[in-house]
Amino acid sequence: MLKAGVIGASGYTGAELLRILWLHPEIQVVLATANRYAGVPIGSLYPSLAGAYPGSFDAYDPAEAAEECDVLFLGLPHGESMKALPSLIDAGIKVVDLSADFRLDDPAEYERWYQVTHEAPELLAEAVYGIPEIDRERIAGTRITANPGCYPTSALLGLYPLARAGLIGGQVVIDAKSGVSGAGRKLTLETHFPQIADGVEPYAVSGHRHLPEIRAELNRLSPGRELEVLFTPHLVPMNRGILCTMYVTMTEAPAGGDLRALFEDAYGEEEFVHLLEEGKYPGTKAVQGSNNCHLALEQGQGGRTLVVMSAIDNLVKGASGQAVQNMNVMCGLPEAAGLAGPGLFP
């Protein structure tokens, strides 16, 4: 039984981690920290967890974390994980970081998008960007997994088979829609119920922080190409879910069956990524509460233009579920441990 800790456990992704890890047969959660709520019963903040976690949140103590835990999940704000991680790695702990601090290889690019100077650039080369379906072997050999953002997970799972085959032309257009939980627990005017209910609107059109992740990974998966990525996120009045609709100009126009074969070859043996039957399209309700990603293809509007659709739960496959999946791979555990099962419907 491995001992795990969740650092920054009071946010939505932290609570989702606690929920998933309670179901994990090989993990015992021995530490859940939240400096703001230190001493507050976990069940007081999240009544859904009261029966599973009768204790209270702890204040974060690096020495305690290093002494008590085999693996840690960092749910800290951007800019804070890079301060905490070096001492944890020195102590021999494996870390899954849910912040953006180790997702970008270039510290200057990180500073550009997050307006923070990177304080642990020496660890960037060791950190592996963690989508197991794409980089399982590299994740298995690392001490640091950078858990991807929710939008990039949905987009990259949809685009990976095309990138691997060299079929993506010069430009990809990603139209993405997310539930409000993606904005976190902190109250803002933009996510206030009267502001968001009964409407849909784009945001960060000039450049969302997840854009450099998508662009960097897509170019890494497409050797010799420099692809242009246009990404527009939208906020939708629902709690959970991400739906990406991606428009890809292909370098050639394979037959539909050949395109499906690319996706079936990439994901046919995967536990959590499912290519839907022809004529069926993904919906966020079908993946809610699960670690699944549903994909669909449509070539009908133009020979070299392919529409790829993907749906995930932003808090599970887009965050905490994928973090546990990464931890399983890093620690040599069954990859689906604690995660297997269908979504919640209705």
C-alpha positions in Angstrom: 0.0 0.0 0.0 1.5 3.3 -1.1 1.1 6.4 1.0 -0.1 9.5 -0.8 -0.6 13.1 0.0 -2.6 15.9 -1.6 -1.0 19.3 -1.2 -3.6 22.0 -1.8 -6.5 19.7 -1.2 -9.3 22.3 -0.7 -9.9 23.2 -4.4 -12.2 21.3 -6.8 -9.3 19.2 -8.2 -8.0 18.5 -4.7 -11.5 17.3 -3.6 -11.8 15.2 -6.7 -8.4 13.7 -6.0 -9.5 12.7 -2.5 -12.7 11.2 -3.9 -10.8 9.1 -6.5 -8.0 8.1 -4.2 -10.5 6.8 -1.6 -11.6 4.3 -4.3 -8.0 3.2 -5.1 -7.1 -0.3 -3.8 -3.4 0.4 -3.6 -3.3 3.9 -2.1 -3.8 5.2 1.4 -4.2 9.0 1.7 -2.2 10.1 4.8 -2.0 13.8 4.2 -4.4 16.4 2.8 -3.2 20.0 3.2 -4.8 23.4 2.8 -3.2 26.2 4.7 -6.3 28.4 4.5 -8.4 25.6 6.0 -5.8 24.1 8.4 -7.7 22.4 11.3 -11.1 22.5 9.4 -12.7 19.1 9.0 -12.6 17.9 5.4 -16.3 17.0 5.6 -17.1 20.5 6.7 -15.8 22.0 3.5 -16.9 19.1 1.3 -19.8 17.2 2.9 -19.6 14.6 0.1 -16.3 13.5 1.6 -17.3 13.4 5.3 -17.7 9.7 5.6 -14.6 8.9 3.7 -12.3 11.5 5.4 -13.2 12.1 9.0 -10.1 14.1 9.7 -9.1 17.7 9.1 -7.0 19.6 6.6 -3.4 20.1 7.7 -1.0 23.0 7.1 1.7 22.2 4.6 5.0 21.1 6.1 7.5 19.9 3.6 9.4 17.8 6.1 6.2 16.1 7.2 5.2 15.4 3.6 8.6 14.0 2.8 8.5 11.7 5.8 5.0 10.4 5.5 4.4 10.1 1.7 5.6 7.9 -1.1 3.9 10.0 -3.8 2.5 13.5 -3.7 -0.1 15.4 -5.8 0.6 19.1 -5.9 -2.6 21.1 -6.3 -1.0 24.4 -5.6 -1.5 27.6 -7.6 0.7 28.4 -10.5 4.0 29.7 -9.3 3.9 27.8 -6.0 4.5 24.2 -7.1 8.0 25.1 -8.5 8.9 26.4 -5.0 7.8 23.2 -3.3 8.9 20.6 -5.7 12.8 20.6 -5.5 12.9 19.6 -1.8 10.3 16.8 -2.4 12.3 15.4 -5.3 15.5 15.5 -3.2 13.6 13.5 -0.6 12.9 10.8 -3.2 9.2 11.4 -3.5 7.5 10.9 -6.9 5.3 14.0 -7.7 2.4 14.7 -10.0 2.0 18.4 -10.4 -1.4 19.7 -11.4 -0.2 23.3 -11.8 1.3 24.7 -15.0 4.7 25.1 -13.5 6.4 22.2 -15.3 4.2 21.9 -18.5 6.3 24.1 -20.7 10.0 23.3 -21.4 11.0 26.9 -22.0 11.1 29.0 -18.8 10.8 32.2 -20.9 7.6 30.9 -22.5 6.3 30.1 -19.0 7.1 33.6 -17.8 5.4 35.2 -20.8 2.1 33.4 -20.1 2.1 33.4 -16.3 4.1 36.5 -15.5 6.2 34.6 -13.0 10.0 33.9 -13.2 10.5 30.1 -13.0 12.4 29.2 -9.8 13.3 25.6 -10.7 14.3 25.6 -14.4 16.8 22.8 -13.8 13.9 20.4 -13.3 12.0 21.3 -16.5 13.9 18.8 -18.6 13.1 16.0 -16.2 9.4 16.7 -16.0 7.3 14.7 -18.4 4.1 16.1 -19.9 1.6 13.5 -18.7 -1.0 12.1 -21.2 -0.5 8.4 -20.7 -2.1 7.4 -24.0 0.6 9.5 -25.7 3.7 9.2 -23.5 3.2 6.2 -21.3 6.9 5.0 -21.4 8.3 8.4 -20.5 5.9 8.8 -17.7 6.9 5.4 -16.3 10.5 6.5 -16.0 10.1 10.0 -14.4 9.9 11.3 -10.9 8.0 14.4 -12.0 4.8 14.3 -14.1 3.4 17.6 -15.3 -0.3 16.9 -15.4 -1.7 18.7 -18.5 -4.4 21.3 -18.5 -8.0 20.3 -19.2 -8.4 21.9 -22.6 -5.1 20.5 -23.8 -6.0 17.0 -22.7 -9.2 17.1 -24.7 -7.6 18.7 -27.7 -4.4 16.6 -27.9 -6.2 13.3 -27.5 -8.3 14.3 -30.5 -5.4 15.4 -32.6 -2.6 12.9 -31.7 -3.4 10.2 -34.3 -3.4 12.8 -37.0 -0.1 14.4 -35.8 1.6 11.1 -35.5 0.6 10.3 -39.1 1.8 13.7 -40.4 -1.6 14.5 -41.7 -2.1 17.9 -40.0 -1.4 20.8 -42.5 -0.5 24.3 -41.4 -3.4 25.2 -39.2 -5.7 23.7 -36.5 -8.8 25.6 -35.3 -10.0 24.5 -31.8 -13.4 25.6 -30.6 -13.7 24.5 -26.9 -16.4 24.7 -24.3 -16.0 24.2 -20.6 -18.1 23.9 -17.5 -17.6 26.5 -14.8 -15.8 24.2 -12.3 -12.7 24.7 -14.6 -12.4 28.2 -13.2 -11.9 26.8 -9.6 -13.5 27.6 -6.3 -12.5 31.2 -6.0 -15.5 33.5 -6.5 -15.3 35.9 -9.4 -17.9 38.1 -11.1 -17.4 36.2 -14.4 -18.4 32.9 -12.7 -21.1 34.3 -10.5 -24.4 32.4 -11.1 -26.4 35.4 -12.5 -23.6 36.2 -14.9 -23.1 32.7 -16.4 -26.5 31.1 -16.2 -28.6 30.9 -19.4 -25.8 32.0 -21.7 -22.6 31.0 -23.4 -19.7 33.3 -24.2 -16.1 33.1 -25.3 -13.2 34.3 -23.2 -9.4 34.8 -23.5 -9.8 35.0 -27.3 -6.5 36.9 -27.6 -4.7 34.0 -26.0 -5.6 31.5 -23.3 -2.8 30.1 -21.0 -3.5 26.6 -22.4 -2.6 27.6 -25.9 1.2 27.2 -25.5 0.7 23.8 -24.1 -1.4 22.6 -27.0 1.0 24.3 -29.5 4.2 22.9 -28.0 2.9 19.3 -27.7 1.3 19.3 -31.1 4.6 20.5 -32.7 6.5 17.9 -30.7 4.2 15.2 -32.0 4.6 16.5 -35.6 8.3 16.4 -36.3 9.5 18.8 -38.8 6.3 20.9 -38.8 5.5 24.2 -37.3 1.7 24.2 -36.9 -0.5 27.2 -36.3 -3.1 26.7 -33.5 -6.1 28.9 -33.1 -7.8 28.2 -29.8 -11.0 29.8 -28.5 -12.5 28.7 -25.2 -16.1 29.3 -24.2 -17.7 29.2 -20.7 -20.9 27.1 -20.6 -23.4 27.2 -17.7 -22.8 23.6 -16.4 -20.6 22.3 -13.6 -18.5 19.8 -15.4 -17.3 18.9 -18.9 -15.3 20.0 -21.9 -16.3 19.6 -25.5 -13.7 20.4 -28.2 -14.6 20.7 -31.9 -11.4 20.8 -34.0 -11.1 21.7 -37.6 -8.1 20.3 -39.3 -6.8 21.0 -42.8 -5.1 17.8 -43.7 -2.0 17.4 -45.9 -4.0 14.9 -48.0 -7.5 13.5 -48.0 -7.6 9.9 -46.9 -10.8 8.0 -47.1 -13.0 8.0 -44.0 -12.2 4.4 -43.2 -8.5 5.0 -43.4 -8.9 7.9 -40.9 -10.9 5.8 -38.5 -8.1 3.2 -38.8 -5.6 5.8 -37.6 -7.6 6.4 -34.4 -8.4 2.8 -33.9 -4.7 2.0 -34.1 -3.8 4.7 -31.6 -6.6 4.0 -29.1 -8.0 0.5 -29.8 -6.3 -1.0 -26.7 -6.8 2.0 -24.5 -9.0 1.8 -21.4 -10.2 5.4 -21.3 -10.3 6.7 -24.9 -13.2 5.6 -27.1 -13.8 6.3 -30.7 -17.6 6.4 -31.1 -19.4 4.6 -33.9 -19.9 6.5 -37.1 -22.7 9.0 -37.0 -22.5 9.3 -33.2 -21.0 12.5 -31.6 -19.5 13.1 -28.1 -21.5 14.8 -25.4 -20.3 16.0 -22.0 -23.1 14.2 -20.1 -21.8 10.8 -21.3 -18.3 11.2 -19.7 -19.3 13.0 -16.5 -17.7 11.6 -13.4 -15.5 9.3 -15.5 -11.9 9.2 -16.7 -13.1 8.6 -20.3 -12.6 10.6 -23.4 -15.1 10.2 -26.3 -14.0 11.0 -29.8 -15.7 11.3 -33.2 -14.7 12.2 -36.7 -16.6 13.8 -39.6 -15.2 14.4 -43.0 -18.4 15.3 -44.8 -18.0 19.1 -45.2 -14.8 19.0 -47.4 -12.2 16.5 -48.6 -9.2 17.8 -46.8 -11.0 19.3 -43.9 -11.6 17.0 -41.0 -13.7 17.7 -38.0 -12.6 16.0 -34.8 -14.7 16.1 -31.7 -13.7 15.1 -28.1 -15.5 15.2 -24.8 -14.0 14.8 -21.3 -14.9 15.6 -17.7 -12.6 18.5 -16.9 -12.2 17.5 -13.3 -11.4 13.8 -14.0 -9.6 13.1 -17.3 -8.9 16.8 -17.5 -7.3 17.0 -14.0 -7.5 14.6 -11.1 -8.4 11.4 -12.8 -5.5 11.8 -15.2 -3.3 12.7 -12.3 -4.1 9.3 -10.7 -3.6 7.6 -14.0 -0.2 9.2 -14.2 0.6 8.2 -10.7 -0.4 4.6 -11.5 2.0 4.5 -14.4 4.9 6.2 -12.4 4.5 3.7 -9.6 4.0 0.5 -11.6 0.4 0.0 -10.5 -2.4 -1.1 -12.8 -3.1 1.9 -14.9 -6.9 1.9 -14.4 -6.7 1.3 -10.6 -9.2 3.6 -8.9 -10.5 4.9 -12.2 -12.3 2.1 -14.0 -16.0 2.6 -14.6 -18.6 4.3 -16.8 -19.7 7.9 -16.5 -22.7 9.1 -14.5 -25.9 9.5 -16.5 -28.3 11.2 -16.4 
